[in-house]
Amino acid sequence: MVVSLSLSRAAAFLALSFVITSAHASDPLRIKTNNGVVEGTVSRIDPAVQAGTVTVDVKLDGPPPKGARPDLSVDGTITQEKLENVLYVGRPAFGQEKSTVGMFKIDADGKTATRTPVEMGRSSVNTVEILQGLQIGDKVILSDMSQWDNVDRIRLK
């Protein structure tokens, strides 16, 4: 899960606020600032949701990032699970995890694409696991293709 975080206090423990769907205490975390990366773990998740965000307390493995101060905007990644030997693609503009969708797979000629049923598994913010329908090396269109819902093959320009 990649999230946009706001640094609330510069200390060995940080309170971070972000939109979250799920996380657990002890999930590993990486915080990236303009001055480097620091690692830590989720130590507590506030049960209250305020304006669509949840505050998460983070225990850093080392000192806070250089230049850390209140309300500093940083990027953070909470690792909930690591998957080995997984076929995945960038997250498409449509479809939910654990569903089957029709994706346009680019044909070998590179000039056309054919709608192909693709079974998706687990997903992150940026990628989705492919369970069936695609092979390593296949190229697909990830952008919104809803205006072509009534066709099974398109010509690329």
QUIZI-V754604 format. One record per residue. SS is DSSP state (helix for helix, strand for strand, loop for the rest). D_CENTER is the distance of its C-alpha to the mean C-alpha in Angstrom with 2 decimals. Layout:
SS:D_CENTER
SS:D_CENTER
This chain:
loop:4.60
strand:5.04
strand:8.00
strand:11.18
strand:14.08
strand:17.81
strand:20.14
loop:22.92
loop:25.35
loop:25.90
loop:26.90
loop:26.03
strand:24.30
strand:21.95
strand:21.05
strand:17.68
strand:16.79
strand:13.51
loop:12.19
loop:11.06
loop:11.14
loop:12.10
loop:12.91
loop:16.18
loop:18.79
loop:18.89
loop:15.15
strand:14.94
strand:13.45
strand:13.67
strand:14.74
strand:15.30
strand:18.20
loop:20.60
loop:22.74
strand:20.58
strand:18.20
strand:19.15
strand:17.95
strand:18.59
strand:17.89
strand:17.29
strand:20.94
strand:21.04
strand:19.16
strand:21.41
strand:22.17
strand:22.87
strand:20.58
strand:21.91
loop:21.09
loop:17.74
strand:16.63
strand:17.14
strand:18.68
strand:17.69
strand:20.28
strand:19.30
strand:21.89
strand:21.74
loop:23.07
loop:25.10
loop:26.33
loop:24.20
loop:23.02
loop:26.07
loop:26.74
loop:24.70
loop:26.11
loop:25.49
loop:22.97
strand:21.63
strand:18.28
strand:15.88
strand:12.23
strand:10.96
strand:8.63
strand:9.63
strand:10.01
loop:10.95
loop:11.99
loop:12.78
loop:13.72
loop:16.61
loop:17.94
loop:15.27
loop:15.42
strand:12.19
strand:11.62
strand:9.34
loop:8.07
loop:11.51
loop:12.86
loop:14.26
loop:14.26
loop:12.84
loop:11.84
loop:15.19
loop:17.09
strand:19.11
strand:18.91
strand:21.11
strand:19.50
strand:21.80
strand:22.27
strand:24.21
loop:27.65
loop:29.42
loop:31.53
loop:28.56
loop:30.37
strand:29.18
strand:26.22
strand:26.68
strand:24.75
strand:23.61
strand:22.52
strand:19.21
strand:18.21
strand:14.53
strand:13.57
strand:10.65
strand:7.10
loop:3.55
loop:1.69
loop:3.80
strand:6.10
strand:8.56
strand:11.53
strand:14.89
strand:17.79
strand:20.54
loop:21.60
loop:20.35
loop:21.56
loop:20.65
loop:21.55
loop:21.21
loop:20.01
strand:18.57
loop:18.20
loop:14.74
loop:16.20
loop:17.96
loop:21.07
helix:22.40
helix:25.67
helix:26.46
loop:25.95
loop:29.66
loop:29.79
loop:28.83
strand:29.37
strand:28.89
strand:30.44
loop:28.38
loop:29.99
